[in-house]
Amino acid sequence: MTIATQVRIDQAPDVTASQVRRQLSNTRVGDVLALLGSAIASLALTAFASLVLAPVRGAPAFIALTLIVFVGIYAAVAAITENGPAVRDRVAMVVVHTLAFAVLLVLVFIVVFTVARALPALPHPNFYTQDMSLAGPLDPLDVGGVLHAITGTMIQIGIALAITIPLGLATAVFLSEIPGPFARFVRTVVEAMTALPSIVAGLFIYATAIYMFGLDKSGFAAALAISIMMLPIMIRSADVVLRLVPHTLKEAAYGLGSSQWKTVWQVVLPTSRSGLTTAIILATARGIGETSPVLLTSGFTAAMNTNPLSGPMVSLPLAIFQFVKSPEPNMIARGFGTAAVLMALVVTLFVIARVIGADSPAKKARRQDRREAVLHTLTGLVRRATRARRGRGDRPASEPDEARSPAAQQSHLPTSTPTIQEQ
C-alpha cells in the first residue's frame, strides 16, 4: 500500500509548476499590433505607389487603394502565426469591419460636406420664416427662405399618411391573418413594388390622375405619388411586426370565444402598436425625401401655397433641386441649407422610430409599476395627513359632529375592541 501510494504521488502532476493563464478576452496584444502595423504599412505603401509608380488623383481613389493594400498586408501577417481557417476568419473579420468603416466614413463625409456648404444660410432666421416670393438669385441670404418648402412637405406627407396608413395596415393584417394563394400573390406584388423606381410612380400618377382625369399639378397629386412609394415599405414592415405576435395570445382569445376580427382589433394590433408606429415612421422617412414624383406631379412655385388641391406646391427635395442647379453662390447655399433641414427632419424621424421601437412590453410594465408605486406613495401621504388633521381636531366649521351621518360617525369609531388580556 505504501509503495503504490508513493508511485501515485510521484506520477501526479506538479501543481506548483507555473501554468499558462487562460485568456478570457478575444482581443490580444499581437492582434492589435498586427492591425496597427498593417495600417501603417498600407498607408506608406499606397503613398509611395501613388507618388512614384502610378499617380493616384483624388481622395476616394487613395482611400480605396489603401484599404485594399491593408487587407492584403494583414492577410500576409496573419498567415505567419495562424493556420488556414484562422487566417480566413481574420481576413473576413477585417473585410467586414473595413466595409462598415467605409460606409460610416461616406456618411460622415456627406453630412459634414452638406452642413459646411449650408453654413452661410443656416444662421439667418429668415431662412426658416420666409418664402422665395420676394427673393431672386442675386439677393443676399438675409432675404428669402424655405418656409414654403417645409409647409409643402408637411402637407404632402400628411395627405400621403392619411392614404397609406389605412391601406398599409389593412393589407398587412390580410397577409398575416388570412394566408392563402391570393395572399402570396399580394405579398409578391408588394415585394416587387419595393424596388419600383420613384420616377415610375410619378409617371403613373401623371398619366392617370393628371392626364386622364384632368387633375392639376398640385400637392394632392404629389401626395398620391408619394403614397405609392410609401405603401410597400409600410406593408412589409407591418407584416413582419404582426407575424411576431405570439400565437398563444391569439389562441387564448379564440379559446375565450372571440371572433377573428375582435382578436385582431383587441389583441394583435395593441400588442404590436410600437412596431406598427415604427413602420409608419420608416415609411414616412422614405416618402419625405422623394424628388422625382414631386417633380412630375406638383410643379414649382416660389410662393407659399397651403391649398393642396389648387396650384403648384413645392417640397424640400424639389426646392433643393431648383436651388442647386442655379449658378449663383447664394442659391447654391440655399440649396445646401434646405438639404440640411431635410436631413435634420429625416434624422428626427429615425430617432423617434428607434425610441418607439425600443419600447418593449417589459419596459412598459416597469413604467406602469413605477407609476403605481408613486401613486401608492402619494395616496399614503394624503391619508397620513388626513389622519393627523383629524387627530388634532381640525375639522371644518361647516361640518359639526351633529351634522355628520351615522355612517361617517361610525367610520371614526375604533375598528377593534381590546381583548381580555389587554384589559
Helices and strands as residue ranges (DSSP letters): H 2-11, H 29-48, I 49-53, H 59-81, H 84-118, H 126-129, H 147-177, H 181-194, H 198-205, I 206-212, H 219-243, H 247-255, H 260-263, I 264-268, H 269-271, H 273-287, H 292-297, H 316-324, H 329-357, H 361-392, H 406-411
